[in-house]
Amino acid sequence: MNINTHLAAMPAGYLFAEVARRVKDYQAENPGVELLRLGIGDVTRPLCPAAVDALKQAADEMGTFEGFHGYGPDFGYDFLIDAIIAGDYAPRGVKIGRDEVFISDGAKSDVGNLQELFAADARIAVTDPVYPVYVDSNAMAGRLGDYVNGKWTHLIYLPTNAENGFVPPLPQEKADVIYLCYPNNPTGTVLTKAQLQAFVDYALANDALIIYDAAYKAFISDENIPRSIYEVPGAKRCAIECCSFSKTAGFTGTRCAYTIVPRELSYQGGHFNKMWGRRQATKFNGVSYPVQRAAAAIYTEDGQKQIMESINYYRKNAQVIREGLQKAGVQVFGGVHSPYVWMKTPNEMKSWDFFDLLLRKAHVVGTPGEGFGPCGEGYFRLTAFNTLEKTQAAVQKIVDVL
């Protein structure tokens, strides 16, 4: 039997798996040490009461003949789709049809699976640093060539760093697919409407597709910053948007998300809306009825107030990290419209070396920038997803070590 040689040849160790391995090894050696975790982007606050109540009620329904639900609609229940359209798009002046919304179990799943729509020789462009799934899923499909000296030979890198204000340049060579994530993971930075317009114009002029990951849009506090790429003229003709309830409503363990695939999105006669529907109907059996009811509940008046309490809590944590490090003379970015703070490592220290230093000396877990791509070297990501007290303690420990 022949194996997938592209997968077999990939560099070992998914970023967060390597972080977990190092943490596990350290804890085994030091069982009495309490670690302060500002690494993985996993929420810590509980589901809001509105979602919990809806989840319980739906579970009770499932225990009756009258209220039982088996396989749901392939692409999600209308009650959730309608809530998404009315809550996330209509207020922004964006018109979305029911048949353009696809409910799924996570934005990570969708951004990893969307590559199945592309030709085997499609040229992929990513910002650098970048969320690893965009790269790894295409590497597994054989589109990125060989991994040489920390880079893929056929991947188009768009360097995004302090020198260019974390605004990625347009591809200098023909790209078929461009992955964008804003607010950005890992840098925590955002793009203006005009800056996004440049990418939409490029895509339209070059017959390219934009995969837009908007998982952190709920953290945007400036009304002038787009929450959806479809606020940009022309985007519905060139962009797919992936959104998540994980950070918006604490669904990391509950699993629910959605992806928008506009009807007018067509390349070489292939309509991506129909293609994605065909793919999902074949490989995905949908999100459970109780979970979709819980997701819909966050769009109620109470639900909106409750989820904003958690979002504002994390915003406060990000502010504590950002301002605490700034006062210590550390160069930091992001953390305003995002739960992520992106910091320069001290004295040009390698990011994995800084990870080990913080782990052993400060007992703080973060994420090394190198794991997000070559331009991530020399940077370090901290997340706001912990309690305020532990966040404050972690910042103080980092400052003490510095």
C-alpha positions, 0 to 999 in steps of 0.5 A: 500500500502506498501512503500519503508521502506529503503527510509522512514527510511533514516536520514533526510536531504540531506547534501546540502539541510540542508546547504541551509536550514540554509542559508535561515533561516539566511538570513531571520533573517538578510536580509541585509547581503551579503553572500560569497558562497564557499559551493555548487560546482556550477560554476559561470562563463558563458558558453564558446562562442563556446558552446553558438554559437552551442546551438543557431545554434542548436536551430535555426535548431530545428525551421525548418522542415529540421533541426528539431530533435525529440527523439534522439538516445538512448545513444547519437548522434555520433557527441558528442560520437566521440568528447568525444573519440577523445578529452578525451581518444585517447590522453591518449592512451585509446581505447573506442568504440562508443557503450561504451559511454552513454550520460546522463544529469549528473554524479550525475544521473548516479552514483545514477542510476548505483546501479540498476545493482547490486544485492540486497545483494551487499556489497558496499565500499566507501571512507570516507568522500565521495560524499553523492549520492553514499551512499544514492542511495544504502541506498534507495535500502536497501543494507546498513542495519541500520543507527546507530550512524552516520554509516550504519551497512552494508556499508564498510567504507574506512577511508581517512584522513590526517593520511594516506595521503588521500590514501584510504585503500583497503577493509579488507572484501569482497566488491562487488562494490567500489566507487572512485572519483578522483580528490576527492570530497570533499577532493580535493586530487588525486591518482597516477597511482600506487595507482589506480592500487592497486584498479584495482588489488583488483577488478580483484582478488575479482570479484568486480566492481569499479564505478569511478567518474571522474567529476573533471578530467579537473582540473588535471594539472600534466600529470603523474596523470591519468585523466581516470581509463582506463589508468590503466592496467586491468581497462576496465575489472572491472570499469565503469567511470562517467564523466561530463561537469558540471565543465569542461564546466560550464554545471551545468544548461545545463545538459550533461554528459557521462558514459563509460561502457566497453563491456568486463565488465561482472559479473556472465554472466551479461554484464553491457554494455548491462544491462546499455543500457537496463536500459537507453533505458527504463528510460531515453529519452536522452539529447536534441539535442541543448545541445549535440551540445553545449557539442560537441563544447567544443572539438573544438580548440576554445572550448578547449581554452575557457573552459581552461580559466574558469578552470584556473580561478577556479584553481587560486581561489583554490590557493587563498584559499589554500595559504591564509589559509596556511599563517594563520596557517590552515592545508589544503589539495587539491586545486591543481588538484581540485576546492575543498580545504579541511581544518581542523577546528580550535581547533578540532571544530565540522564541523557544529559548524564551519559552523555556526561560519563562517555563522554568524561571517564571512558571508561565506558559506562552507560545513561541513565535517561531511556531507560527512561521519564520517571521515569528522568530523573535516574538512570543504570544500571550493570551488573555484566556485566564482569570484576572488574578492569574493574568496579573500574577503571570505578568508580574512573574514575566517582568521579574524574570526580565 
